[in-house]
Amino acid sequence: MYGSMTRGVIFSCIFMLVLAVSYLRLMHAINGEPSHGCPRAASDLRKSALLGQYAGTGGMEIDLAYNRPSAPEGQAAFRVRNWRYSDYEHGDESSGTFDGSGSWEYEPRSGVKGMQIRLDFDEGPQPGKPAPISFLVVGGDSGRPALFDDVDPDVCPDIVMKKSD
């Protein structure tokens, strides 16, 4: 008698747990919040952990470093390849890409939690073109830094840059 009652209680607890998890996933979907797989902003990464090469969407690449040639000692520098302009539409490459370089700053995001990288281009963007993408949110992906363009917080970003090994 007591054995079947214990199994019934265990089954009921497991059923309630599965029901609760399903409910939470449904609420995230209804609210437009991605339930998994999207990078999240991080505020606990040191600037030195960000140094290195990142690759991402559409062949975009960025290399974050210190001490670029002809710059003051310790200045953070970057170089980009196949970089997009800010007027891109998902899947639309009509505005083109460019290669360039400049300096970068690691700073808190304005009005929201997390950190971002602000890119200041010295060379690369073509005159007459829209402004290039110049702000990337700093996040994490499986314990490794990731950079992404956070245009709409309700959907996963189109541009995600993952750090190379």
C-alpha positions in Angstrom: 0.0 0.0 0.0 2.7 2.5 0.9 4.9 1.6 -2.1 2.2 2.5 -4.7 1.5 5.8 -2.8 5.2 6.8 -2.9 5.3 6.1 -6.7 2.2 8.2 -7.1 3.7 11.1 -5.2 7.0 10.9 -7.2 5.1 10.7 -10.5 3.0 13.7 -9.5 6.1 15.8 -8.6 7.8 14.9 -11.9 4.6 15.8 -13.8 4.4 19.2 -12.1 8.0 19.9 -12.8 7.6 19.1 -16.5 4.4 21.2 -16.6 6.2 24.2 -15.0 9.1 24.1 -17.4 6.7 23.9 -20.4 4.7 26.8 -19.0 7.9 29.0 -18.6 9.0 28.2 -22.2 5.5 29.1 -23.5 5.6 32.4 -21.6 9.0 33.3 -23.1 7.7 32.5 -26.6 4.6 34.6 -26.1 6.6 37.5 -24.8 8.9 37.3 -27.8 11.9 36.4 -25.6 14.1 33.8 -27.1 14.2 30.7 -24.9 17.7 29.5 -25.9 20.5 29.9 -28.4 20.8 33.7 -28.4 23.8 35.5 -26.9 23.2 37.4 -23.7 24.9 40.6 -22.6 27.6 40.1 -20.1 29.1 42.6 -17.6 31.7 40.5 -16.0 34.3 40.1 -18.7 37.6 42.0 -18.5 38.8 44.1 -21.4 41.9 41.8 -21.8 39.6 38.8 -22.3 38.2 40.4 -25.4 41.5 40.6 -27.3 41.6 38.3 -30.3 39.9 37.5 -33.6 36.2 37.0 -34.0 34.3 35.7 -37.1 30.6 35.9 -37.8 27.7 36.5 -40.1 28.4 36.8 -43.8 32.2 36.5 -43.5 32.4 39.5 -41.2 35.6 39.5 -39.1 37.1 41.7 -36.4 40.5 41.6 -34.7 40.7 43.4 -31.3 44.2 44.3 -30.2 46.3 46.8 -28.2 49.2 48.9 -29.5 48.4 49.4 -33.2 51.2 51.0 -35.2 51.5 54.8 -34.9 49.2 54.9 -31.9 49.8 55.8 -28.3 51.0 53.0 -26.0 48.2 50.8 -24.8 45.5 52.1 -27.2 43.0 49.5 -28.1 42.9 49.0 -31.9 40.8 46.9 -34.3 40.8 45.8 -37.9 37.7 44.6 -39.7 37.1 42.6 -42.9 33.8 42.3 -44.8 32.2 44.8 -42.4 28.6 45.9 -42.9 27.1 49.3 -43.0 24.3 49.9 -40.5 21.5 50.0 -43.1 21.6 46.3 -43.9 18.5 44.2 -43.9 18.7 40.5 -42.9 19.9 38.6 -45.9 20.4 41.8 -48.0 24.0 42.5 -49.1 23.1 45.4 -51.4 24.7 48.1 -49.2 28.0 46.4 -49.5 30.9 45.7 -47.1 34.3 47.2 -46.5 37.7 46.5 -44.8 38.9 49.1 -42.2 40.6 49.8 -38.9 40.5 52.2 -36.0 40.4 52.3 -32.2 37.8 50.7 -29.8 36.5 51.4 -26.3 35.0 49.0 -23.8 32.1 50.8 -22.0 28.8 50.3 -20.2 25.7 50.2 -22.4 23.4 53.2 -22.1 20.2 52.5 -20.1 20.5 48.7 -20.1 22.6 46.1 -18.4 25.9 44.9 -19.9 28.9 46.2 -21.7 29.6 47.1 -25.3 32.4 47.9 -27.6 32.3 51.2 -29.5 34.3 51.3 -32.7 35.9 54.5 -34.0 36.9 54.1 -37.6 40.0 55.8 -38.9 39.8 54.3 -42.3 37.6 52.0 -44.3 34.0 53.3 -44.6 33.4 54.8 -48.0 32.3 58.5 -48.2 28.6 58.8 -49.1 27.7 55.4 -47.6 25.6 54.9 -44.4 27.4 54.8 -41.1 29.1 51.4 -40.4 28.0 49.2 -37.6 30.0 50.7 -34.7 28.5 49.3 -31.5 28.7 45.6 -30.5 27.3 44.2 -27.3 29.7 42.0 -25.3 28.2 38.7 -24.4 29.2 35.1 -23.7 28.7 31.9 -25.6 29.6 28.7 -23.8 32.1 30.5 -21.6 33.8 32.3 -24.5 33.3 36.0 -25.4 30.9 36.8 -28.2 30.1 40.2 -29.8 26.7 40.9 -31.3 24.6 43.7 -32.8 21.6 44.2 -30.5 19.1 45.9 -32.7 16.0 44.3 -31.3 16.1 42.8 -27.8 13.0 40.7 -28.5 14.7 38.5 -31.2 18.1 36.9 -31.7 20.6 39.2 -33.4 21.4 38.8 -37.0 25.1 39.6 -36.4 26.9 37.4 -33.9 30.8 37.3 -33.8 32.4 34.4 -32.0 35.9 34.4 -30.8 38.3 32.1 -32.7 40.5 29.7 -30.7 
